[in-house]
Amino acid sequence: MAKRAKQVLSRRFLPQDPRAAIPYRLTPALALRIGVLGMLALIVFAVLFLRLWALQVLSGAQYLRAAQNNQLRTVRVPAPRGPILDRNGHILVSNRAGTEVQIWPSDLPKNRAARVRELRAVARVAGVPLSQLATAIRKHRGDLLTPVTVKTGVSEIRVDYLSERKEDFPGVRVASTFLRSYPYGSLAAHVLGYVTEISSAQVNALGKLGYKAGDEIGQSGIEATYDRYLRGSPEVDKIVVDSLGRQRTPPTPLSLGHAGDAVRLTVDLRLQQAAEQALQIGMQDARASNCYGCWNANGGAVVALDPRDGAIRALASWPTYRPSVYAGRIRKTALDAAGLTAATAKASNYPALDRAIDAAYPPGSTWKPVTALAAMEEGVLTPYSTLQCTPSFTVAGHTFNNWDPNASSWMDLRTALAASCDTYFYRVGYRFYGLPGGPRLQAWASRFGFGAHTGIDVGPEQTGLLPTPDWRKQAYTRKTDPCCWQVDQLWKPGDSIQLAIGQKDLLVTPMQMARFYALIANGGKLVTPHLLQDVEQAPSNGRRGRVLPTAPFPAPAPTNVDAGALEAVRQGLLEATHLSFGTSVGVFGSFPVAIAGKTGTAEKIIDPGDGYPRTFNQSWWCGYGPFDSPTLVVCVLIENGGHGGTAAAPAALHVFQSFFHVKSSTTGPVHSD
């Protein structure tokens, strides 16, 4: 029994560890540690309990509302853009109803494999390349709550297919939209411009004005300049969706939108059609003339404006394009076919280029009235001073030829303008060379608006090039012209001589020339060309909407040119179209309305694409009518069109015929520069 008791005692008590100072038992220090840990555990549980109580009791209602709001979605419904009208109310751009397929990235499956499968199926149903769809979604990866447009103008069959299989396509929605419609196809494409989805850079720049990702915005022409009026205000709706993003209730409007305002232009639809037809006539006449290089007459521009206030009646450029190619989801294949991408633009002769304002050319003899006015203002000559018109003019061993090798007579200014005598103006240009007070011809040309923007309300616009001695020093340096800069940067007599007839380095736009001829027509005032007539509230019931206030365009600015000098130039331009030796009398001589104007044949070095630059003649005609009370200025350029009287003048006649509602039988171009 004693042995058994000893064994039992050995199980109830731990043997003493010789390394321990005291046996294992609950000491005060150990009790303190256990108490501290217990208190910490109690505090943690108390905090959790209090937090849970606060969430459920104190903030329960708030979080309930937040949970309910997670089922709500705010949707922006785009407003229909305002129409663009001509001056008489004809609709140039309107809207048509369309259907588009959208993807809400936040509602796509979270599993990558499932998401890819769905995107493949959507791309197949919509007829859109998967790569294009993926690119569009990547562009919106920073904004998952803005829908991505997959395709616009979806057929009814595809819409029905997606609608019947909503459960198979979470995050996919079919929505109604508005697409821009162009009832006249490519007519005035450069004027009207086009609309596409706003870019991320534009959102960053215009976000403060209310633009959001996914909005449509004008990218060029009137659509861009007056987008703030045309875009309207979107409606903002609230909808309830389930966990898959499917709409469960009808939309509830949070704010009502309104349609865009109507923009009425100064353009006349009928005259615009005539201007575009005139370009075809000019190019056909040029190619039929069989002149050197005229087979390459494949572009041009027409400007028609009111010389009294600068209102543009027609603005045409060729080649052109159809703005409808940008309506809805843009297809690269369509842009390539239209020559609107970098890879295809050159082969199509740059159809997106507005040659009326964004391309510059040497003006040739249409520049001679500029030289004439500057010369009379500077006392270089008088209207009745006579100078020799000879086959050539030689200065310092350099010979400058006249376009007419048989010319040989003394002429006054009016006759020299009518006959377009080069050597007469060579002599005038030489008188300008070295004239004290700086480059005086260029100073007057600058006053007439050359070398600067015209102020037209669409763009982009070139300023052209008005060469001066300072320009030559900046353009020709050791770096840009290592072999010959010391000579080339000098302003030499030949520079002034060729500038006098609108050649060598001088470059102008057709709009700048039209503006200058408006100055001649209106008595010396420089107008600001513009396309906007007014902005109106969207018309209803066939009635014109209320006109909204807009900033007025600058009034015609006086140039203080001498009235006598202007009259001398005006008479010279009238003789150019009515006297037997006038360079466009064969075109305008029998026209019932008295037209005054000037032909021009400007040499320009061009590489036609074979690597061998050659000189081609640019065909010009600029003028106005009626002579006594001008209401229309017309300026025509035919690229590589040969002589001005061959191509540009007949094209201008076609525009005048449409404007004045009269026809004329032409005798054909006479001997013309």
Secondary structure by P-SEA (a helix, b strand, c coil): caaaaaaaaaaacccccccccccccccaaaaaaaaaaaaaaaaaaaaaaaaaaaacccaaaaaaaaaaaccbbbbbbbccbbbbbccccccccccccbbbbbbccccccccaaaaaaaaaaaaaaacccaaaaaaaaaaacccccccccccccccaaaaaaaaacccccccbbbbbbbbbbbcccccccccccccccccaaaaaacccccccccbbbbccccccccccccccbbbbbbbbbcccccccccccccbbbbcbbbbbbcccaaaaaaaaaaaaaaaaaaaaacccccccccccbbbbbccccccccccccccccccccccccccaaaaaaaccccccccccccccccccccccccccccaaaaaaaaaaaaccccccbbbbbccccccccbbbbcccccccccccaaaaaaaccaaaaaaaaaaaccccccaaaaaaaaaaccccccccccccccccccccaaaaaaacccccccccccccccccaaaaaaaaaccccbbbcaaaaaaaaaaaaacbbbbbbbccccccccccccccccccccccccccccccccaaaaaaaaaaaaaaacccccccccccccccccccbbbbbbbbbbcccccbbbbbbbbbcccccccccccbbbbbbbcccccccccaaaaaaaaaaaaacbbbbbccccccc
